[in-house]
């Protein structure tokens, strides 16, 4: 029976674990992607510290992830909460909310690049509503570009967060909810002291999934801004792609990918152990 | 439960208002998508005149234009082939490997399981550069075989996670009886276990096929021949969202998601279950 494992181990070992180890090794060399390379110790990491782009990209990546995790899950939870109380519309609306999730990130970026364009959908809508003063060059202004890109991410996956919260809502013990309703607890109190603690496992799943997903975001900034304006939306993934395949700085790009791995592992394991600790206290 | 007459009319009105708000919120949420559908059917001149207007006459000419621009027929078939074959490999290798992982309770199999699970949090970005060198050395660049192997390796962790937890929930009695009857491990797997895996396989497949069909990075990096490209790569390379009209962007976006939408309309039940599976599994 143990032999059943063999094909999977070979494929996973050769094409996932080996490249992972090789990547860490390459980040300590001056490799250009060719057969010759020299061990250079932590030189690539020192170079990274000297280049403000990398620090900026790390900050953009973390800020982006924080915005996406908080807003996406807040919207998802709000929808789940309202859908749970309205069984008549629950099924239809939750499927409708999931449709953006099926769109590919490239295609979602196509749609929103028009909506965000200076003469595009959002500005036209604001003009029609008489709110012309709020019109803005959403993707062209460094102060709004990153949040605009995050909006697309949130739009695509809020329905997904909602589905996970809703599945958890459906598993809540009805007796408890009924008892609270009979006792006359207000909507907010019921949510705060009964539903919110019981939804802890769903929150852990949602936060972990959205965190990992948003830290490795690539298509949205690539298609919408390609890192611009003036590097305001450069993420670690864009730097990896540019350095590794843009020519000349292969090992440097690989070192940035190791930084990305460390960021994902540290942030996701810290968050999930914090959330699991919280689950146990509830 | 309180009887109906005791619920004040005002509260019922409030609940009706909430449902209306919820429906409006959902419509607002998918408004960008509806807008995309409507605008893609309008002529470019009509859209330029009033971006938010309703169509005066419907046209499919935008679609035919984009269809040839991104070589849709060819690229859609390519993507379909890659997606189907990858899904097949992931399903077979993943379920085969999960059987011993779920049934053998020794130290090494637990360690092996952990090793697979580790892969769920490694972004493809971290392995993409070393993987490129490996594929080059193995002569697998620019080939579907190479792409399918990569997708299999990257998605095996998710498959192992899904299948192992599912097989653990199946009672062992059947297998023990089969073993008494002299049925070998191989036959037991194919005759008894595999048929039971149907529901979890549909869940897994909705999840994975979506990722592979929508992926940009792997085909962008590992395929060079324009005839082999996928829909997302063609859309990304032939359409620049910043200089192009919505009457090109929107049909492209819709063509990109159309095949999956058609499939998922029939599999809706599994899609919703698959999407929210994370919450149940936690």
Boltz contact constraints between the chains, C-beta under 6 A:
constraints:
  - contact:
      token1: [A, 1]
      token2: [B, 100]
      max_distance: 6.0
  - contact:
      token1: [A, 1]
      token2: [B, 185]
      max_distance: 6.0
  - contact:
      token1: [A, 2]
      token2: [B, 100]
      max_distance: 6.0
  - contact:
      token1: [A, 4]
      token2: [B, 96]
      max_distance: 6.0
  - contact:
      token1: [A, 4]
      token2: [B, 99]
      max_distance: 6.0
  - contact:
      token1: [A, 4]
      token2: [B, 100]
      max_distance: 6.0
  - contact:
      token1: [A, 5]
      token2: [B, 97]
      max_distance: 6.0
  - contact:
      token1: [A, 5]
      token2: [B, 100]
      max_distance: 6.0
  - contact:
      token1: [A, 7]
      token2: [B, 93]
      max_distance: 6.0
  - contact:
      token1: [A, 8]
      token2: [B, 93]
      max_distance: 6.0
  - contact:
      token1: [A, 8]
      token2: [B, 97]
      max_distance: 6.0
  - contact:
      token1: [A, 8]
      token2: [B, 156]
      max_distance: 6.0
  - contact:
      token1: [A, 11]
      token2: [B, 152]
      max_distance: 6.0
  - contact:
      token1: [A, 11]
      token2: [B, 153]
      max_distance: 6.0
  - contact:
      token1: [A, 12]
      token2: [B, 153]
      max_distance: 6.0
  - contact:
      token1: [A, 12]
      token2: [B, 156]
      max_distance: 6.0
  - contact:
      token1: [A, 15]
      token2: [B, 149]
      max_distance: 6.0
  - contact:
      token1: [A, 15]
      token2: [B, 153]
      max_distance: 6.0
  - contact:
      token1: [A, 16]
      token2: [B, 119]
      max_distance: 6.0
  - contact:
      token1: [A, 16]
      token2: [B, 153]
      max_distance: 6.0
  - contact:
      token1: [A, 19]
      token2: [B, 127]
      max_distance: 6.0
  - contact:
      token1: [A, 19]
      token2: [B, 130]
      max_distance: 6.0
  - contact:
      token1: [A, 19]
      token2: [B, 131]
      max_distance: 6.0
  - contact:
      token1: [A, 20]
      token2: [B, 127]
      max_distance: 6.0
  - contact:
      token1: [A, 22]
      token2: [B, 130]
      max_distance: 6.0
  - contact:
      token1: [A, 23]
      token2: [B, 130]
      max_distance: 6.0
  - contact:
      token1: [A, 82]
      token2: [B, 22]
      max_distance: 6.0
  - contact:
      token1: [A, 86]
      token2: [B, 19]
      max_distance: 6.0
  - contact:
      token1: [A, 93]
      token2: [B, 26]
      max_distance: 6.0
  - contact:
      token1: [A, 96]
      token2: [B, 26]
      max_distance: 6.0
  - contact:
      token1: [A, 96]
      token2: [B, 30]
      max_distance: 6.0
  - contact:
      token1: [A, 99]
      token2: [B, 30]
      max_distance: 6.0
  - contact:
      token1: [A, 102]
      token2: [B, 260]
      max_distance: 6.0
  - contact:
      token1: [A, 103]
      token2: [B, 257]
      max_distance: 6.0
  - contact:
      token1: [A, 104]
      token2: [B, 214]
      max_distance: 6.0
  - contact:
      token1: [A, 104]
      token2: [B, 232]
      max_distance: 6.0
  - contact:
      token1: [A, 104]
      token2: [B, 256]
      max_distance: 6.0
  - contact:
      token1: [A, 106]
      token2: [B, 216]
      max_distance: 6.0
  - contact:
      token1: [A, 106]
      token2: [B, 232]
      max_distance: 6.0
  - contact:
      token1: [A, 106]
      token2: [B, 235]
      max_distance: 6.0
  - contact:
      token1: [A, 106]
      token2: [B, 236]
      max_distance: 6.0
  - contact:
      token1: [A, 107]
      token2: [B, 253]
      max_distance: 6.0
  - contact:
      token1: [A, 107]
      token2: [B, 256]
      max_distance: 6.0
  - contact:
      token1: [A, 107]
      token2: [B, 257]
      max_distance: 6.0
  - contact:
      token1: [A, 110]
      token2: [B, 241]
      max_distance: 6.0
  - contact:
      token1: [A, 110]
      token2: [B, 249]
      max_distance: 6.0
  - contact:
      token1: [A, 110]
      token2: [B, 253]
      max_distance: 6.0
  - contact:
      token1: [A, 111]
      token2: [B, 32]
      max_distance: 6.0
  - contact:
      token1: [A, 111]
      token2: [B, 36]
      max_distance: 6.0
  - contact:
      token1: [A, 111]
      token2: [B, 253]
      max_distance: 6.0
  - contact:
      token1: [A, 113]
      token2: [B, 241]
      max_distance: 6.0
  - contact:
      token1: [A, 114]
      token2: [B, 246]
      max_distance: 6.0
  - contact:
      token1: [A, 114]
      token2: [B, 249]
      max_distance: 6.0
  - contact:
      token1: [A, 124]
      token2: [B, 51]
      max_distance: 6.0
  - contact:
      token1: [A, 124]
      token2: [B, 52]
      max_distance: 6.0
  - contact:
      token1: [A, 163]
      token2: [B, 275]
      max_distance: 6.0
  - contact:
      token1: [A, 163]
      token2: [B, 276]
      max_distance: 6.0
  - contact:
      token1: [A, 164]
      token2: [B, 276]
      max_distance: 6.0
  - contact:
      token1: [A, 164]
      token2: [B, 278]
      max_distance: 6.0
  - contact:
      token1: [A, 164]
      token2: [B, 279]
      max_distance: 6.0
  - contact:
      token1: [A, 167]
      token2: [B, 276]
      max_distance: 6.0
  - contact:
      token1: [A, 167]
      token2: [B, 279]
      max_distance: 6.0
  - contact:
      token1: [A, 168]
      token2: [B, 279]
      max_distance: 6.0
  - contact:
      token1: [A, 201]
      token2: [B, 282]
      max_distance: 6.0
  - contact:
      token1: [A, 202]
      token2: [B, 279]
      max_distance: 6.0
  - contact:
      token1: [A, 205]
      token2: [B, 278]
      max_distance: 6.0
  - contact:
      token1: [A, 205]
      token2: [B, 279]
      max_distance: 6.0
  - contact:
      token1: [A, 205]
      token2: [B, 282]
      max_distance: 6.0
  - contact:
      token1: [A, 212]
      token2: [B, 121]
      max_distance: 6.0
  - contact:
      token1: [A, 216]
      token2: [B, 123]
      max_distance: 6.0
  - contact:
      token1: [A, 216]
      token2: [B, 125]
      max_distance: 6.0
  - contact:
      token1: [A, 219]
      token2: [B, 216]
      max_distance: 6.0
  - contact:
      token1: [A, 237]
      token2: [B, 125]
      max_distance: 6.0
  - contact:
      token1: [A, 240]
      token2: [B, 125]
      max_distance: 6.0
  - contact:
      token1: [A, 244]
      token2: [B, 129]
      max_distance: 6.0
  - contact:
      token1: [A, 254]
      token2: [B, 129]
      max_distance: 6.0
  - contact:
      token1: [A, 257]
      token2: [B, 125]
      max_distance: 6.0
  - contact:
      token1: [A, 257]
      token2: [B, 126]
      max_distance: 6.0
  - contact:
      token1: [A, 260]
      token2: [B, 125]
      max_distance: 6.0
  - contact:
      token1: [A, 261]
      token2: [B, 126]
      max_distance: 6.0
  - contact:
      token1: [A, 268]
      token2: [B, 121]
      max_distance: 6.0
